[in-house]
Amino acid sequence: MNHSYRAVGALLLSLVASFAVQAQESFRIGFVNPDRVLREAQPAKAAQAKLESEFLKRERDLTAQGDALKAASEKFEREAPTLPESQRTQRQRALVDQDREFQRKRREFQEDLNARKNEELQQVYDRANRVVKQVAEAEKYDAILQEAIYINPKHDITEKVIKALNASSAAPAATNGGK
């Protein structure tokens, strides 16, 4: 899927370039690296920190539960040969039930984390797209691309977008801090 976006981006870039040559006009193209924006922009870092703090306790609980299950399983493996058949079967069933419960909790955790991550990332994407549009309008760009096979670094406006995004996220924090 990502490959098809790149192909479409390359086709779009070549069409735009040929149109610009035919029109004999100056055509400004910019490029934004969305992965870099998500790595370096303060709103993205803040979203990541928020997710980590929100899910840290559950992750620790799951890790502890997994460690306890592993220890119980190892203990069972050591003691199984000396246990009576009925007790061995009973403990084995209990371990299977505990493992099933652990796997269910792990799956729910991952689903919840992914859903929240998508929510937070969508907010960052929305803010970043607004900033990209502001930069494009302010600097009179005709097109801004996010995917391309090759971009000359002189067309890369990612740094400008990151700075503008950081500035826009710092402004509300400064305003709220003064109250």
N, C-alpha and C positions, 0 to 999 in steps of 0.2 A: 504494500500500500504506500509506504514512504517512497519507494522507488517510482511509483506512478506520479506522485506529487512532484518529484524532482523532474521527471520527464515533461510534465505539464508546465512546470516553472521554466524549464529550458526552452520549450516551445514558445511560451509567452514572452520570454526575454528576446528570442530571435524575432518574433513578430513585432514586438515593440520597437526593437532596434531598426528593423527594416522600415517600419512606418515612420520613424523619426527621420531616417535618411530620405525617404520619399517626400516627406512634408517639408524638408529643408528647414526645419525648425530646431531650436535647441530643446532637447528633451532630457530632463533630469531624472535619473534613476537612483534610488537608494536601496540598501540592503540591510536587513536586521536579522541577526542570529538569535532566534528565540531560545535556543538552549543556553546560550551565554547569558541572556537576560534572566532566565530562571536560576542560573547559578550565581550571578553577581549582584542583581538588584536587591535593594533592601526589603521591598515588600515580599519578594520571594523568600528571602532569608527569614523574615519575620513569620511568614506562613509556615515554613519548615519548623521553626522553633515552637510555634504554637501547637503544631501537630505532635511534636515530640513530647511537649509537656502534657498535652491532653491524653496521650496514649502510653506514657511512661509507666504508670502504675499497673495498667493491665498487662503490659509487656513483661514487667518484672514478675507479676503474679503467674503468668503463663510459663515463664522460664523456671520459676520455683516449682510449679506443678510438674513440669517436664522433668526436672532434676529428681524430684521425689518419685515420680513414676519409674524413671530409669534405675534409681537406687532400689526400689521395691522389686523391679524385674530382675536385677542382678542378684538380690538376696534370694528371690524365689529360685533362680537357676542354681544357686549354690545349695539350697536346702531341699530342692525337689527330689533328689534321689533318696533322701532319708525320710520323706513324708509318706504317711499312709495315702493310698490311692484317693480316698474321698476328700481328704484335706488338700491334696495336690490339685485335684480337679476344682475344688471350691476356690482356692487361691488363684488358680489360672483364670477362672471365669471373672473373678474380681479384678484381676489385672487387665483382662480384655475390656471389661466395662470401663475401668479407669482410663484406659488408652482411648477408647471410643469417645468418652466425655472430653478428654484432653484435645483430641483431634477436632471435635465439634467446636470447642471454645477457640481453638487456634484458627479455624476457618472463619468463625464469626468475627474474631479480632481482625483478621486480614481483610474481610469484606468491609467492616466498619472503617478501618484505616484507609482502604482504597477509596471508599465513598467520600470520606472527609478530605482526603488528599485531592480528589477531583474537584470538590467544592472550592477548596482554597486555591488550587491552581487556576480554576476558571476565573476567580476574582482577580488573580494576578494577571492572567491573560487579558481580561477585559480592561484593566487599568493600563497595561502595557499597550494595547491596541489604541486606546484613547491618546496616550502619549505619542505613539508613532504618528497618528493623524495630526496631532498638534505640531510636531516637529516637521512633518511633511508640508503642512500648510504654511508654517512660519518661514520655512526655507525654500518654498516654491518647488517642491518635488512633484513630478508628474506621476511617478509610480514608486512604490516601496515593495520589495520582494522579501519573502521570508525563506524561501527554498530556491536554491539554484545549484547547478553543478559547479559553476565557477563564477566568482565575483571579484572584480578588481578591488583591492583594499581601499582605493580612494572613494568607492561608492558605499563602503560600510559605515552606517550611521549607528551601529549598535551602542557604541560608547556614549553618543549624545542621548540616545533613548534611555540608557541606564542612568545617566546623570539626571535627566529630567524626571524620570520615575522616582529616583531617590529624593530629589528635591520636592516632588509633589507629596511623597509620603512623610517627609520631615516637616513640612509646613503644618499639617494638622496636629502632629505630635507637639510642636512648639506652641501652637495655639492652645491645646488642651493643658499643656504643662504650666501655662501662665495663669490658669484659673485657680 
